[in-house]
């Protein structure tokens, strides 16, 4: 299984409702791409503020395997949602950090 972790640094003007809409769109990918096992999103509650560097939001997908992850990455619906997210991040693409791990 591949866990795809995405850490986000939203601009200050992006509110909870906008974030929730984006997360709902991401969650809907579970019904669109076979092999997505789970989707979750959370706020970062770390007390290590200097190390957090304002990456205060995160989400993750659990994929059955790397092939499903690769399908997700190439999927046009995912790419459109990702583009909308990047538009709302501090520094655009510099406001996202991605990490994939085998679980």
TORLOVO-358516 format. One line per 2 residues: number of its first residue (from 1); their letters; for each residue x, y, z of N, C-alpha, C. Coordinates in pm, 1 decimal. Last residue first. Example, Ala and Ser with C-alpha at 12.3 -4.5 7.8 and 13.67 -1.06 7.14 Angstrom:
BEGIN
2> SA> 1285.0:-225.0:708.0:1367.0:-106.0:714.0:1290.0:3.0:787.0; 1319.0:-569.0:780.0:1230.0:-450.0:780.0:1320.0:-330.0:780.0
***
This chain:
BEGIN
103> XX> 330.5:147.1:316.9:274.3:112.0:448.2:249.8:-37.8:450.6; 559.8:362.1:169.0:498.5:229.6:165.8:453.2:194.9:306.0
101> XX> 492.8:706.4:103.7:557.2:601.7:182.1:486.1:470.1:159.9; 546.6:1021.9:-38.9:483.0:891.1:-51.8:562.5:789.6:27.6
99> XX> 488.8:1361.5:2.2:571.3:1248.7:44.8:490.2:1120.4:28.8; 499.3:1703.9:-83.2:441.4:1571.0:-104.2:541.0:1465.2:-60.6
97> XX> 407.8:2026.9:-10.7:513.0:1927.1:9.0:446.0:1790.5:1.5; 338.6:2355.5:-126.7:296.8:2215.5:-113.6:420.8:2128.3:-96.2
95> XX> 410.4:2609.6:-193.1:327.4:2591.7:-74.3:275.3:2450.7:-57.7; 529.1:2624.1:-433.2:618.9:2622.3:-317.4:542.3:2601.9:-187.1
93> XX> 316.8:2655.0:-607.6:370.7:2519.7:-589.2:471.3:2511.1:-474.6; 226.2:2947.4:-439.9:189.9:2851.1:-544.3:246.3:2713.7:-512.5
91> XX> 273.7:3108.8:-221.3:386.6:3075.7:-308.0:354.2:2974.9:-415.8; 18.9:2969.1:-49.3:122.5:3071.1:-36.1:242.0:3027.9:-121.1
89> XX> -246.9:2847.5:-255.4:-134.7:2827.0:-164.5:-40.9:2946.7:-163.0; -442.0:2849.5:-443.5:-477.4:2902.0:-311.9:-363.7:2890.0:-210.7
87> XX> -344.2:2723.8:-668.0:-382.0:2865.3:-679.3:-407.5:2929.0:-543.8; -329.2:2461.8:-575.9:-205.4:2538.4:-590.6:-234.3:2687.7:-601.7
85> XX> -604.1:2388.4:-597.2:-537.3:2396.2:-467.2:-414.1:2484.9:-476.9; -643.3:2391.3:-872.1:-721.8:2482.1:-788.2:-658.3:2497.8:-650.5
83> XX> -466.7:2185.1:-941.9:-444.2:2320.5:-990.8:-519.4:2424.0:-909.7; -595.7:1967.5:-819.1:-462.5:2008.9:-775.2:-429.5:2150.3:-819.7
81> XX> -821.5:1953.9:-980.3:-835.5:1986.4:-837.6:-702.2:2036.4:-783.5; -694.6:1881.5:-1221.7:-774.7:2004.2:-1213.6:-792.1:2048.2:-1068.4
79> XX> -577.3:1637.1:-1152.1:-492.0:1749.0:-1191.9:-566.9:1881.7:-1185.2; -805.7:1480.2:-1103.5:-710.9:1509.3:-995.6:-626.7:1630.9:-1030.6
77> XX> -903.2:1476.8:-1365.9:-984.3:1534.6:-1258.2:-896.0:1570.7:-1140.3; -698.0:1344.9:-1506.6:-728.3:1485.2:-1537.4:-813.9:1551.6:-1429.7
75> XX> -446.8:1142.1:-1363.7:-589.5:1164.2:-1384.4:-621.5:1312.9:-1403.0; -187.7:1094.4:-1291.1:-213.1:1127.4:-1431.6:-358.0:1166.6:-1459.0
73> XX> -213.2:1027.5:-1020.3:-129.4:1140.8:-1059.8:-159.5:1187.4:-1201.6; -377.3:796.8:-1034.1:-424.1:918.5:-968.0:-345.1:1040.2:-1015.4
71> XX> -193.9:619.3:-1152.9:-319.8:651.4:-1221.1:-377.2:781.4:-1166.4; -3.9:609.6:-948.9:34.1:664.9:-1078.5:-88.6:701.0:-1162.2
69> XX> -153.0:482.8:-748.6:-98.6:616.6:-726.7:-65.1:684.1:-859.0; -190.5:238.5:-874.1:-307.7:322.6:-847.3:-262.0:466.6:-822.8
67> XX> 76.3:151.4:-876.2:4.0:168.2:-1001.5:-119.0:256.1:-985.3; 142.0:118.1:-608.3:201.7:229.9:-682.2:131.3:254.1:-815.2
65> XX> -169.5:26.0:-442.3:-31.8:2.6:-485.6:16.7:123.5:-565.4; -394.4:128.1:-313.5:-368.6:-15.4:-307.2:-222.6:-45.8:-342.1
63> XX> -339.8:428.6:-133.3:-357.8:360.7:-261.0:-321.8:213.8:-246.0; -463.7:669.7:69.7:-404.9:536.7:72.4:-441.7:468.8:-58.9
61> XX> -395.9:1014.2:81.9:-467.4:904.4:17.9:-391.9:777.5:48.8; -416.8:1298.7:294.2:-348.8:1181.7:240.4:-448.6:1088.3:176.0
59> XX> -342.7:1642.2:377.2:-434.1:1533.7:343.0:-351.6:1416.1:297.1; -306.2:1931.1:589.7:-255.7:1814.7:517.0:-370.1:1722.2:480.0
57> XX> -193.2:2250.5:705.5:-299.8:2161.3:658.6:-237.0:2043.8:585.3; 20.7:2410.0:761.1:-76.9:2388.3:867.6:-189.7:2293.6:829.5
55> XX> 309.4:2504.4:719.1:237.5:2393.1:655.5:135.6:2343.4:758.1; 464.2:2698.2:849.7:327.8:2732.7:807.2:259.2:2626.4:721.8
53> XX> 688.6:2561.0:944.0:701.3:2655.7:832.1:566.4:2686.3:767.0; 747.4:2370.6:1134.4:624.2:2354.7:1057.0:626.6:2444.0:932.5
51> XX> 963.8:2454.5:1276.5:983.0:2345.7:1181.5:861.9:2325.2:1091.3; 862.2:2650.1:1447.3:965.5:2686.5:1349.3:985.8:2579.3:1241.6
49> XX> 662.4:2489.4:1596.0:626.2:2595.5:1502.4:738.1:2632.3:1404.5; 596.1:2234.5:1717.4:729.6:2269.4:1667.5:718.0:2375.8:1557.6
47> XX> 352.2:2145.1:1781.0:399.5:2259.7:1858.7:539.0:2302.9:1814.5; 113.6:2041.9:1537.0:247.9:2034.6:1592.6:281.5:2161.2:1670.2
45> XX> -124.1:2008.2:1410.5:-128.3:2060.2:1546.9:8.3:2052.4:1615.7; -259.7:2052.0:1099.9:-134.0:2023.0:1167.8:-138.4:2087.7:1306.3
43> XX> -573.6:1912.3:1021.9:-494.1:2030.8:1050.7:-369.8:1986.4:1126.4; -646.1:1665.2:765.4:-632.7:1711.1:903.1:-561.4:1845.5:906.0
41> XX> -810.2:1412.7:576.5:-744.3:1543.2:584.3:-747.3:1590.3:728.9; -810.3:1108.1:384.8:-825.5:1179.9:511.3:-762.8:1318.2:496.7
39> XX> -916.0:825.4:210.6:-878.0:965.3:201.3:-905.7:1029.4:335.5; -848.9:492.0:95.3:-890.0:586.3:198.8:-843.7:726.4:161.2
37> XX> -802.1:343.7:-135.0:-852.7:275.5:-16.3:-905.9:371.1:89.9; -830.6:336.8:-470.7:-812.0:430.3:-360.8:-879.6:367.1:-239.4
35> XX> -910.4:154.3:-656.2:-787.9:124.0:-583.5:-750.1:228.3:-480.1; -1041.4:347.6:-918.1:-1040.9:218.2:-849.0:-905.9:196.6:-780.6
33> XX> -1156.4:665.3:-904.9:-1035.3:587.6:-934.3:-1037.1:460.2:-850.9; -1402.7:759.6:-818.9:-1363.1:783.1:-957.6:-1244.6:695.3:-999.6
31> XX> -1441.4:745.7:-554.7:-1540.0:680.6:-639.3:-1507.0:687.9:-786.7; -1225.3:898.3:-471.7:-1235.3:758.4:-427.1:-1336.3:680.4:-509.5
29> XX> -1269.2:1155.9:-544.8:-1185.0:1075.5:-633.3:-1188.6:927.5:-595.4; -1400.5:1276.1:-338.7:-1482.4:1217.7:-445.4:-1400.4:1136.2:-543.7
27> XX> -1193.8:1389.9:-195.5:-1256.3:1268.7:-143.1:-1338.3:1198.4:-250.6; -1151.6:1621.5:-351.0:-1049.9:1516.1:-345.2:-1110.8:1384.3:-298.2
25> XX> -1388.4:1757.5:-292.9:-1358.3:1719.7:-431.3:-1252.7:1610.0:-436.8; -1351.7:1793.3:-19.4:-1465.8:1714.1:-66.5:-1443.5:1668.7:-210.8
23> XX> -1129.1:1962.2:-22.0:-1116.5:1828.1:35.2:-1232.3:1738.2:-8.8; -1247.5:2191.5:-134.9:-1137.8:2122.9:-204.6:-1122.3:1980.2:-153.1
21> XX> -1431.8:2250.3:67.9:-1478.1:2223.3:-68.5:-1370.7:2148.1:-148.9; -1260.3:2302.1:281.4:-1351.3:2187.4:288.9:-1405.2:2150.9:150.9
19> XX> -1138.7:2539.9:190.8:-1058.9:2418.7:212.0:-1148.8:2295.4:210.6; -1358.5:2711.3:194.4:-1288.2:2684.6:68.8:-1205.9:2556.2:78.2
17> XX> -1419.2:2707.8:469.9:-1518.5:2660.4:372.5:-1452.3:2627.8:238.6; -1188.1:2822.8:588.8:-1223.0:2682.8:613.7:-1318.9:2628.1:508.4
15> XX> -1029.7:3051.3:350.5:-1104.1:3011.6:469.5:-1135.0:2863.0:475.7; -755.4:3224.2:258.1:-831.6:3103.8:223.1:-898.1:3050.9:350.4
13> XX> -586.3:3426.8:328.4:-722.9:3463.3:290.3:-809.7:3343.6:252.4; -335.1:3317.2:370.8:-413.0:3359.1:488.3:-558.1:3389.2:453.4
11> XX> -277.9:3027.8:164.7:-271.7:3172.3:187.2:-364.1:3207.1:303.6; -164.0:2710.6:293.0:-264.5:2795.9:230.9:-235.1:2943.7:257.7
9> XX> 41.4:2480.7:256.5:56.4:2611.7:320.6:-38.3:2707.2:247.5; 16.9:2128.7:309.0:-21.5:2250.9:238.5:0.2:2374.5:324.6
7> XX> 121.3:1802.8:227.0:120.3:1908.6:327.4:103.5:2042.2:255.3; 22.4:1485.1:159.8:36.6:1616.4:98.0:17.6:1723.0:206.4
5> XX> 104.5:1148.2:113.3:84.0:1256.4:209.2:112.8:1389.8:142.2; 2.2:848.4:28.7:41.1:971.2:-41.9:4.4:1088.2:48.5
3> XX> 91.3:528.0:88.1:25.5:642.7:150.5:87.7:768.3:88.8; 47.3:225.5:-72.9:117.3:353.8:-78.0:32.3:458.9:-7.6
1> X> 85.0:-117.4:0.0:0.0:0.0:0.0:89.6:123.8:0.0
***
